[in-house]
Amino acid sequence: MKKTIAVGNSSFVTLIEDENYYVDKTAYIKAVMESGHAVDVITRPRRFGKTLFMDTLHAFLTVTFDRARQQAWFKGLKIAEDKVFCEIKEPQFFPL
């Protein structure tokens, strides 16, 4: 299937499963989770992927019964390269 550019789609799972182009910003997941801040303010201009990043973070942290499917979403992305971070380290984290 040929990859397409999904304009206006801010669903991480849909983008990955439909094999659309996706700019990998998953490295920021670790930065946000390890920042130690109570609140992280993401200030970027319109159409810079703020909502898509929040949906990616949601997909990463969601506890799902289909772990193989969840792991497939992140396969080949930057966050999946950090095996130590993707192991369950603390009870409040539910990473891959």
All heavy atoms as an XYZ file, in Angstrom:
783
protein
N       0.849     -1.184      0.000
C       0.000      0.000      0.000
C       0.890      1.240      0.000
O       1.864      1.331      0.724
C      -0.883     -0.023      1.253
C      -1.866      1.076      1.330
S      -3.008      0.748      2.692
C      -3.399      2.389      3.147
N       0.543      2.204     -0.803
C       1.311      3.437     -0.911
C       0.989      4.354      0.262
O      -0.168      4.530      0.624
C       0.969      4.122     -2.225
C       1.795      5.343     -2.499
C       1.454      5.927     -3.848
C       2.277      7.166     -4.077
N       1.964      7.798     -5.358
N       2.027      4.942      0.870
C       1.820      5.866      1.986
C       1.237      7.179      1.464
O       1.571      7.638      0.381
C       3.135      6.150      2.700
C       3.611      5.013      3.541
C       4.760      5.450      4.410
C       5.089      4.347      5.387
N       5.904      4.821      6.481
N       0.371      7.753      2.294
C      -0.231      9.033      1.953
C      -0.024     10.007      3.101
O       0.325      9.621      4.210
C      -1.748      8.890      1.694
O      -2.362      8.379      2.867
C      -2.031      7.966      0.524
N      -0.249     11.268      2.831
C      -0.199     12.300      3.856
C      -1.623     12.525      4.342
O      -2.498     12.914      3.567
C       0.395     13.612      3.303
C       1.832     13.377      2.835
C       0.331     14.704      4.352
C       2.444     14.556      2.119
N      -1.849     12.258      5.614
C      -3.192     12.419      6.186
C      -3.323     13.830      6.739
O      -2.783     14.138      7.793
C      -3.420     11.385      7.277
N      -4.018     14.667      6.054
C      -4.207     16.059      6.469
C      -5.367     16.130      7.457
O      -6.444     15.615      7.195
C      -4.483     16.965      5.253
C      -4.730     18.397      5.695
C      -3.332     16.892      4.272
N      -5.115     16.756      8.602
C      -6.167     16.962      9.586
C      -6.426     15.768     10.494
O      -7.314     15.824     11.329
N      -5.674     14.701     10.362
C      -5.867     13.521     11.204
C      -4.923     13.611     12.394
O      -3.714     13.664     12.229
C      -5.579     12.246     10.404
C      -5.906     10.997     11.177
O      -6.205     11.033     12.362
N      -5.840      9.867     10.492
N      -5.462     13.619     13.599
C      -4.625     13.707     14.788
C      -4.710     12.445     15.634
O      -4.469     12.478     16.829
C      -5.003     14.937     15.618
O      -6.345     14.852     16.011
N      -5.033     11.321     15.000
C      -5.090     10.036     15.695
C      -3.836      9.233     15.364
O      -3.650      8.789     14.226
C      -6.337      9.249     15.287
O      -6.252      7.927     15.798
N      -2.983      9.037     16.365
C      -1.738      8.294     16.174
C      -2.009      6.882     15.655
O      -1.398      6.435     14.691
C      -0.961      8.237     17.498
C       0.218      7.313     17.467
C       1.379      7.686     16.818
C       0.174      6.078     18.081
C       2.481      6.836     16.770
C       1.260      5.224     18.063
C       2.418      5.606     17.400
N      -2.936      6.189     16.283
C      -3.223      4.804     15.913
C      -3.711      4.715     14.474
O      -3.276      3.854     13.707
C      -4.245      4.177     16.889
C      -4.656      2.797     16.444
C      -3.666      4.137     18.300
N      -4.590      5.616     14.078
C      -5.098      5.619     12.707
C      -3.980      5.880     11.708
O      -3.895      5.219     10.675
C      -6.207      6.676     12.541
O      -7.237      6.409     13.488
C      -6.788      6.654     11.146
N      -3.114      6.842     12.014
C      -2.002      7.133     11.113
C      -1.088      5.926     10.932
O      -0.679      5.606      9.820
C      -1.174      8.309     11.645
C      -1.794      9.688     11.526
C      -0.911     10.716     12.224
C      -1.975     10.069     10.077
N      -0.776      5.246     12.029
C       0.126      4.091     11.966
C      -0.545      2.918     11.265
O       0.034      2.295     10.373
C       0.599      3.697     13.383
C       1.412      4.828     14.011
C       1.384      2.396     13.360
C       2.669      5.210     13.272
N      -1.773      2.597     11.663
C      -2.447      1.433     11.096
C      -2.821      1.622      9.629
O      -2.850      0.655      8.873
C      -3.679      1.068     11.924
C      -3.305      0.482     13.269
C      -4.494      0.040     14.096
O      -5.647      0.399     13.762
O      -4.253     -0.669     15.087
N      -3.102      2.851      9.209
C      -3.418      3.120      7.799
C      -2.165      3.368      6.971
O      -2.267      3.682      5.789
C      -4.365      4.310      7.676
C      -5.757      4.014      8.205
O      -6.051      2.828      8.481
O      -6.547      4.963      8.355
N      -1.002      3.248      7.603
C       0.303      3.410      6.950
C       0.454      4.765      6.267
O       0.937      4.877      5.146
C       0.560      2.266      5.963
C       0.626      0.912      6.632
C       0.930     -0.219      5.677
O       1.456      0.056      4.575
O       0.651     -1.365      6.027
N       0.051      5.825      6.978
C       0.276      7.185      6.504
C       1.667      7.630      6.937
O       2.297      7.010      7.787
C      -0.770      8.130      7.101
C      -2.155      7.847      6.585
O      -2.406      7.911      5.396
N      -3.057      7.514      7.485
N       2.137      8.712      6.357
C       3.400      9.274      6.805
C       3.239      9.776      8.235
O       2.209     10.335      8.593
C       3.848     10.429      5.903
C       4.417      9.962      4.589
C       3.693     10.081      3.415
C       5.687      9.394      4.530
C       4.211      9.655      2.204
C       6.207      8.962      3.320
C       5.474      9.090      2.167
O       5.983      8.663      0.989
N       4.285      9.570      9.041
C       4.264     10.009     10.432
C       5.648     10.531     10.784
O       6.633      9.823     10.611
C       3.888      8.841     11.362
C       4.015      9.168     12.834
C       3.096     10.005     13.451
C       5.066      8.666     13.592
C       3.215     10.329     14.788
C       5.189      8.980     14.934
C       4.268      9.805     15.525
O       4.392     10.132     16.850
N       5.732     11.774     11.247
C       6.997     12.351     11.698
C       7.196     11.902     13.138
O       6.400     12.227     14.019
C       6.986     13.888     11.599
C       8.270     14.472     12.171
C       6.799     14.319     10.157
N       8.244     11.125     13.368
C       8.475     10.500     14.670
C       8.919     11.516     15.715
O      10.025     12.042     15.659
C       9.525      9.399     14.518
C       9.723      8.601     15.792
O       8.964      8.810     16.753
O      10.637      7.762     15.806
N       8.036     11.786     16.655
C       8.353     12.666     17.779
C       8.267     11.902     19.090
O       8.122     12.493     20.157
C       7.405     13.867     17.798
C       7.555     14.768     16.579
C       6.659     15.964     16.673
C       6.825     16.813     15.418
N       5.963     17.979     15.443
N       8.362     10.565     19.014
C       8.208      9.745     20.215
C       9.358      9.909     21.197
O       9.203      9.570     22.367
C       8.046      8.257     19.860
O       9.180      7.813     19.105
C       6.768      8.017     19.069
N      10.483     10.432     20.777
C      11.593     10.673     21.707
C      11.179     11.685     22.781
O      11.717     11.666     23.896
C      12.827     11.169     20.959
N      10.224     12.539     22.466
C       9.758     13.527     23.432
C       8.939     12.896     24.559
O       8.761     13.508     25.606
C       8.934     14.613     22.741
C       9.750     15.477     21.812
C       9.516     15.492     20.451
C      10.771     16.273     22.306
C      10.257     16.262     19.594
C      11.532     17.055     21.458
C      11.269     17.050     20.100
O      12.025     17.813     19.269
N       8.430     11.682     24.344
C       7.670     11.003     25.396
C       8.541     10.831     26.626
O       8.135     11.145     27.744
C       7.134      9.642     24.911
C       6.064      9.849     23.840
C       6.577      8.825     26.068
C       5.592      8.564     23.184
N       9.751     10.356     26.428
C      10.677     10.153     27.542
C      11.001     11.485     28.212
O      11.027     11.587     29.444
C      11.946      9.470     27.063
C      12.928      9.167     28.171
C      14.131      8.416     27.656
C      15.104      8.128     28.782
N      16.277      7.385     28.320
N      11.243     12.506     27.414
C      11.572     13.823     27.967
C      10.436     14.363     28.831
O      10.677     14.905     29.913
C      11.890     14.798     26.834
N       9.210     14.212     28.374
C       8.061     14.702     29.132
C       7.888     13.909     30.417
O       7.670     14.470     31.490
C       6.773     14.641     28.269
C       5.529     14.846     29.111
C       6.833     15.677     27.164
N       7.996     12.589     30.335
C       7.758     11.750     31.507
C       8.863     11.869     32.549
O       8.606     11.705     33.733
C       7.570     10.301     31.075
C       6.272     10.112     30.300
S       6.019      8.446     29.726
C       5.759      7.604     31.271
N      10.077     12.165     32.131
C      11.186     12.286     33.068
C      11.467     13.724     33.489
O      12.394     13.968     34.252
C      12.445     11.646     32.473
C      12.331     10.138     32.348
C      13.593      9.490     31.811
O      14.448     10.206     31.242
O      13.727      8.266     31.959
N      10.668     14.671     33.019
C      10.922     16.080     33.322
C      10.729     16.394     34.801
O      11.368     17.286     35.333
C      10.022     16.980     32.473
O       8.684     16.889     32.905
N       9.816     15.691     35.448
C       9.546     15.952     36.858
C       8.627     17.134     37.096
O       8.326     17.472     38.238
N       8.163     17.760     36.040
C       7.269     18.904     36.171
C       5.847     18.439     36.419
O       5.405     17.429     35.885
C       7.278     19.755     34.908
C       8.621     20.302     34.580
N       9.149     20.228     33.313
C       9.562     20.914     35.337
C      10.346     20.779     33.306
N      10.619     21.207     34.523
N       5.122     19.186     37.223
C       3.708     18.885     37.439
C       2.899     19.211     36.190
O       1.919     18.550     35.874
C       3.177     19.663     38.628
N       3.341     20.244     35.464
C       2.659     20.676     34.244
C       3.709     20.965     33.183
O       4.708     21.632     33.455
C       1.822     21.961     34.502
C       1.215     22.470     33.216
C       0.760     21.710     35.553
N       3.492     20.473     31.998
C       4.343     20.805     30.854
C       3.504     21.578     29.850
O       2.472     21.086     29.397
C       4.895     19.542     30.181
C       5.984     18.891     30.993
O       6.961     19.579     31.329
O       5.865     17.692     31.281
N       3.927     22.772     29.529
C       3.213     23.607     28.571
C       3.895     23.447     27.222
O       5.095     23.662     27.092
C       3.220     25.091     29.003
C       2.517     25.949     27.965
C       2.567     25.245     30.358
N       3.117     23.050     26.233
C       3.645     22.870     24.880
C       3.150     24.033     24.042
O       1.968     24.113     23.704
C       3.187     21.525     24.286
C       3.683     20.380     25.171
C       3.693     21.370     22.859
C       3.164     19.021     24.786
N       4.065     24.924     23.742
C       3.702     26.102     22.954
C       4.337     25.983     21.579
O       5.553     26.004     21.438
C       4.180     27.391     23.631
O       5.592     27.305     23.832
C       3.493     27.589     24.967
N       3.520     25.825     20.603
C       3.944     25.752     19.210
C       2.857     26.401     18.365
O       1.691     26.444     18.756
C       4.132     24.301     18.753
C       5.301     23.581     19.400
C       6.602     24.076     18.756
N       7.757     23.448     19.367
C       8.557     24.025     20.243
N       8.320     25.248     20.666
N       9.598     23.409     20.711
N       3.210     26.863     17.184
C       2.185     27.450     16.302
C       1.144     26.410     15.870
O       1.313     25.212     16.078
C       3.002     27.923     15.094
C       4.401     28.013     15.569
C       4.550     26.977     16.634
N       0.127     26.903     15.242
C      -0.914     26.022     14.708
C      -0.302     24.987     13.775
O       0.688     25.245     13.089
C      -1.923     26.836     13.893
C      -2.707     27.812     14.702
C      -3.661     28.613     13.819
N      -4.555     27.715     13.096
C      -4.923     27.887     11.834
N      -4.470     28.915     11.141
N      -5.751     27.051     11.256
N      -0.901     23.794     13.753
C      -0.557     22.726     12.816
C       0.854     22.152     13.037
O       1.474     21.660     12.121
C      -0.694     23.185     11.363
C      -1.901     24.022     11.043
C      -3.187     23.324     10.799
N      -3.101     22.235      9.856
C      -3.957     21.227      9.845
N      -4.921     21.190     10.720
N      -3.854     20.270      8.975
N       1.373     22.221     14.257
C       2.690     21.687     14.564
C       2.633     20.318     15.231
O       3.641     19.816     15.683
C       3.483     22.663     15.448
C       4.449     23.506     14.681
C       3.988     24.412     13.743
C       5.817     23.406     14.889
C       4.867     25.211     13.037
C       6.701     24.198     14.183
C       6.226     25.103     13.251
N       1.452     19.731     15.376
C       1.342     18.384     15.896
C       1.176     18.259     17.402
O       1.491     17.209     17.969
N       0.678     19.287     18.044
C       0.492     19.229     19.503
C      -0.539     18.170     19.879
O      -0.311     17.340     20.757
C       0.073     20.598     20.041
C       1.107     21.693     19.820
C       0.619     23.036     20.302
C      -0.551     23.587     19.551
N      -0.292     24.034     18.186
N      -1.675     18.170     19.218
C      -2.728     17.200     19.508
C      -2.281     15.797     19.138
O      -2.539     14.832     19.869
C      -4.021     17.565     18.756
O      -4.389     18.895     19.115
C      -5.153     16.613     19.098
N      -1.593     15.644     18.024
C      -1.087     14.330     17.621
C      -0.092     13.804     18.642
O      -0.107     12.617     18.980
C      -0.445     14.396     16.238
C       0.167     13.095     15.724
C      -0.861     11.975     15.683
C       0.776     13.313     14.346
N       0.763     14.670     19.184
C       1.710     14.220     20.210
C       0.967     13.763     21.459
O       1.322     12.744     22.061
C       2.715     15.316     20.572
C       3.625     14.895     21.685
C       4.596     13.924     21.466
C       3.492     15.426     22.952
C       5.416     13.503     22.505
C       4.304     15.011     23.992
C       5.278     14.050     23.760
N      -0.062     14.487     21.871
C      -0.840     14.072     23.047
C      -1.525     12.729     22.796
O      -1.595     11.884     23.686
C      -1.894     15.126     23.405
C      -1.310     16.415     23.950
S      -0.495     16.176     25.538
C       1.203     16.361     25.060
N      -2.004     12.504     21.583
C      -2.627     11.223     21.257
C      -1.576     10.104     21.226
O      -1.854      8.981     21.644
C      -3.352     11.303     19.912
C      -4.270     10.128     19.710
O      -5.239      9.993     20.489
O      -4.020      9.326     18.785
N      -0.363     10.408     20.768
C       0.731      9.437     20.788
C       1.085      9.079     22.223
O       1.285      7.898     22.546
C       1.970     10.007     20.062
O       1.599     10.417     18.745
C       3.083      8.988     19.985
N       1.163     10.057     23.083
C       1.441      9.824     24.501
C       0.333      8.968     25.124
O       0.614      8.034     25.877
C       1.562     11.165     25.230
C       1.934     11.135     26.701
C       3.314     10.518     26.894
C       1.910     12.545     27.274
N      -0.895      9.251     24.773
C      -2.033      8.460     25.264
C      -1.913      7.003     24.802
O      -2.113      6.077     25.589
C      -3.342      9.072     24.780
C      -4.549      8.306     25.192
N      -5.165      7.401     24.363
C      -5.248      8.294     26.347
C      -6.188      6.859     24.994
N      -6.267      7.389     26.208
N      -1.579      6.802     23.543
C      -1.435      5.435     23.018
C      -0.286      4.699     23.705
O      -0.364      3.489     23.933
C      -1.204      5.473     21.507
N       0.757      5.420     24.058
C       1.911      4.810     24.722
C       1.582      4.395     26.149
O       2.012      3.342     26.615
C       3.084      5.798     24.720
C       4.355      5.240     25.297
C       5.114      4.347     24.580
C       4.790      5.617     26.552
C       6.287      3.831     25.102
C       5.956      5.116     27.088
C       6.711      4.220     26.357
N       0.800      5.201     26.849
C       0.521      4.953     28.260
C      -0.733      4.125     28.523
O      -0.923      3.654     29.642
C       0.400      6.285     29.007
C       1.678      7.098     29.077
C       1.403      8.446     29.717
C       2.755      6.356     29.828
N      -1.571      3.951     27.531
C      -2.811      3.220     27.723
C      -2.530      1.746     27.999
O      -1.737      1.113     27.309
C      -3.708      3.347     26.474
O      -4.028      4.711     26.281
C      -4.980      2.540     26.623
N      -3.187      1.225     29.019
C      -3.093     -0.198     29.320
C      -4.091     -0.905     28.413
O      -5.276     -0.601     28.430
C      -3.425     -0.482     30.800
C      -3.376     -1.971     31.083
C      -2.479      0.270     31.700
N      -3.588     -1.830     27.614
C      -4.445     -2.530     26.660
C      -4.255     -4.034     26.793
O      -3.202     -4.501     27.205
C      -4.154     -2.073     25.217
O      -4.970     -2.811     24.319
C      -2.713     -2.277     24.844
N      -5.296     -4.759     26.452
C      -5.211     -6.218     26.513
C      -4.490     -6.777     25.295
O      -4.005     -7.893     25.318
C      -6.612     -6.835     26.631
C      -7.266     -6.513     27.940
C      -8.300     -5.605     28.010
C      -6.827     -7.113     29.114
C      -8.897     -5.298     29.222
C      -7.415     -6.809     30.332
C      -8.454     -5.909     30.382
N      -4.421     -6.004     24.232
C      -3.743     -6.442     23.005
C      -2.363     -5.794     22.940
O      -2.122     -4.875     22.182
C      -4.592     -6.066     21.794
C      -4.135     -6.741     20.516
O      -3.077     -7.407     20.548
O      -4.824     -6.593     19.495
N      -1.448     -6.279     23.789
C      -0.111     -5.682     23.871
C       0.679     -5.833     22.580
O       1.472     -4.963     22.234
C       0.670     -6.287     25.033
C       0.439     -5.461     26.274
C       1.195     -5.913     27.466
N       2.568     -5.510     27.649
C       2.978     -4.274     27.857
N       2.138     -3.286     27.829
N       4.249     -4.021     28.093
N       0.470     -6.918     21.858
C       1.193     -7.114     20.593
C       0.815     -6.023     19.600
O       1.677     -5.492     18.893
C       0.889     -8.488     20.021
N      -0.456     -5.678     19.566
C      -0.908     -4.603     18.671
C      -0.318     -3.268     19.111
O       0.145     -2.473     18.283
C      -2.429     -4.545     18.684
C      -2.996     -3.506     17.759
C      -4.512     -3.571     17.750
N      -5.065     -2.526     16.909
C      -6.178     -1.867     17.186
N      -6.873     -2.159     18.269
N      -6.612     -0.929     16.387
N      -0.322     -3.013     20.419
C       0.234     -1.769     20.942
C       1.729     -1.678     20.633
O       2.223     -0.627     20.246
C      -0.007     -1.668     22.441
C       0.399     -0.337     23.028
C       0.144     -0.252     24.517
O       0.128     -1.264     25.211
N      -0.050      0.951     25.006
N       2.465     -2.756     20.791
C       3.894     -2.756     20.486
C       4.129     -2.535     18.996
O       5.097     -1.882     18.604
C       4.542     -4.052     20.954
C       4.645     -4.134     22.460
C       5.118     -5.494     22.954
O       4.993     -6.498     22.253
N       5.644     -5.517     24.159
N       3.245     -3.057     18.157
C       3.375     -2.874     16.707
C       3.231     -1.407     16.314
O       3.865     -0.958     15.354
C       2.339     -3.720     15.976
N       2.414     -0.649     17.060
C       2.258      0.774     16.754
C       3.587      1.508     16.858
O       3.862      2.435     16.102
C       1.276      1.449     17.704
C      -0.134      0.966     17.651
C      -0.771      0.364     16.601
C      -1.091      1.052     18.707
N      -2.057      0.072     16.949
C      -2.289      0.480     18.227
C      -1.054      1.554     19.995
C      -3.437      0.404     19.006
C      -2.193      1.478     20.766
C      -3.379      0.907     20.276
N       4.429      1.114     17.820
C       5.667      1.835     18.098
C       6.901      1.171     17.487
O       8.010      1.680     17.638
C       5.835      2.009     19.608
C       4.799      2.928     20.202
C       3.615      2.432     20.717
C       4.994      4.295     20.190
C       2.647      3.275     21.234
C       4.034      5.152     20.701
C       2.856      4.636     21.225
N       6.704      0.064     16.806
C       7.827     -0.632     16.192
C       8.499      0.268     15.154
O       7.846      0.860     14.305
C       7.341     -1.920     15.509
C       8.445     -2.736     14.911
C       7.910     -3.997     14.268
C       9.050     -4.770     13.650
N       8.553     -5.965     12.946
N       9.812      0.395     15.269
C      10.567      1.223     14.340
C      10.631      2.691     14.712
O      11.297      3.473     14.041
N       9.942      3.081     15.768
C       9.966      4.478     16.211
C      11.030      4.657     17.293
O      11.488      3.696     17.910
C       8.594      4.903     16.732
C       7.454      4.825     15.715
C       6.138      5.250     16.338
C       7.753      5.680     14.489
N      11.427      5.876     17.532
C      12.537      6.196     18.436
C      12.322      5.668     19.851
O      13.252      5.154     20.468
C      12.744      7.720     18.455
C      13.983      8.155     19.155
C      15.212      7.777     18.351
C      16.455      8.330     19.010
N      17.667      7.832     18.398
N      11.126      5.756     20.380
C      10.872      5.345     21.759
C      11.086      3.844     21.932
O      11.506      3.390     22.990
C       9.460      5.774     22.229
C       9.332      5.670     23.748
C       8.383      4.973     21.547
C      10.108      6.680     24.506
N      10.826      3.060     20.902
C      10.981      1.603     20.987
C      12.445      1.190     21.062
O      12.751      0.073     21.492
C      10.302      0.929     19.803
N      13.357      2.062     20.667
C      14.788      1.764     20.743
C      15.295      1.758     22.178
O      16.300      1.118     22.472
C      15.589      2.786     19.930
C      15.339      2.719     18.442
C      16.029      3.839     17.698
O      16.824      4.599     18.319
O      15.779      3.981     16.496
N      14.634      2.478     23.061
C      15.050      2.565     24.462
C      14.354      1.458     25.262
O      13.315      1.660     25.861
C      14.704      3.937     25.031
C      15.355      4.205     26.369
O      15.818      3.246     27.013
O      15.392      5.377     26.776
N      14.949      0.272     25.245
C      14.344     -0.906     25.890
C      14.188     -0.718     27.396
O      13.207     -1.157     27.978
C      15.184     -2.159     25.614
C      15.358     -2.485     24.153
C      14.039     -2.809     23.498
C      14.257     -3.186     22.045
N      13.040     -3.198     21.275
N      15.154     -0.067     28.032
C      15.084      0.132     29.486
C      13.884      1.000     29.841
O      13.141      0.698     30.769
C      16.394      0.757     30.021
C      16.287      1.086     31.491
C      17.565     -0.173     29.748
N      13.671      2.067     29.095
C      12.550      2.953     29.364
C      11.216      2.262     29.095
O      10.230      2.505     29.779
C      12.650      4.222     28.516
C      11.554      5.212     28.781
C      11.517      5.930     29.955
C      10.541      5.405     27.857
C      10.509      6.839     30.216
C       9.526      6.309     28.097
C       9.513      7.029     29.284
N      11.181      1.394     28.110
C       9.932      0.731     27.736
C       9.557     -0.420     28.664
O       8.466     -0.960     28.553
C      10.009      0.236     26.296
S       9.931      1.577     25.098
N      10.435     -0.790     29.578
C      10.071     -1.789     30.575
C       9.273     -1.094     31.671
O       9.423      0.093     31.913
C      11.320     -2.416     31.191
C      12.111     -3.265     30.225
C      13.416     -3.772     30.824
O      13.702     -3.472     32.001
O      14.141     -4.447     30.108
N       8.460     -1.851     32.364
C       7.682     -1.261     33.454
C       8.622     -0.985     34.606
O       9.184     -1.896     35.196
C       6.524     -2.194     33.880
C       5.569     -2.363     32.736
C       5.823     -1.639     35.118
C       4.432     -3.316     33.009
N       8.812      0.311     34.902
C       9.751      0.717     35.960
C       9.027      1.115     37.219
O       9.469      0.848     38.313
C      10.597      1.908     35.482
C      11.437      1.631     34.256
C      12.332      2.804     33.937
C      11.542      4.058     33.694
N      12.313      5.167     33.193
N       7.923      1.805     37.072
C       7.209      2.325     38.229
C       5.720      2.033     38.052
O       5.231      1.960     36.939
C       7.438      3.844     38.348
C       8.891      4.200     38.537
C       9.104      5.688     38.636
O       8.240      6.374     39.214
O      10.123      6.152     38.140
N       4.986      1.881     39.134
C       3.568      1.524     39.031
C       2.717      2.511     38.238
O       1.755      2.113     37.619
C       3.100      1.476     40.482
C       4.309      1.420     41.303
C       5.443      1.975     40.498
N       3.072      3.812     38.222
C       2.237      4.756     37.519
C       2.515      4.762     36.016
O       1.796      5.363     35.254
C       2.371      6.183     38.084
C       3.678      6.875     37.779
C       4.709      6.681     38.880
O       4.637      5.728     39.637
N       5.654      7.556     38.983
N       3.604      4.108     35.580
C       3.919      4.035     34.155
C       3.425      2.718     33.597
O       3.564      1.684     34.229
C       5.422      4.122     33.906
C       6.030      5.464     34.225
C       7.397      5.597     34.330
C       5.249      6.579     34.404
C       7.971      6.807     34.623
C       5.815      7.808     34.676
C       7.188      7.923     34.790
N       2.868      2.749     32.427
C       2.458      1.527     31.756
C       3.038      1.499     30.347
O       2.324      1.350     29.388
C       0.927      1.430     31.699
C       0.291      1.415     33.046
C      -0.257      2.568     33.568
C       0.281      0.263     33.806
C      -0.835      2.575     34.824
C      -0.306      0.256     35.051
C      -0.861      1.417     35.558
N       4.368      1.684     30.234
C       4.950      1.702     28.885
C       4.998      0.322     28.262
O       4.667     -0.672     28.883
C       6.352      2.263     29.091
C       6.585      2.313     30.538
C       5.319      1.982     31.246
N       5.448      0.309     27.042
C       5.528     -0.936     26.293
C       6.501     -1.834     26.994
O       6.835     -2.850     26.742
C       5.996     -0.669     24.863
C       5.164      0.358     24.122
C       5.809      0.696     22.793
C       3.774     -0.145     23.899
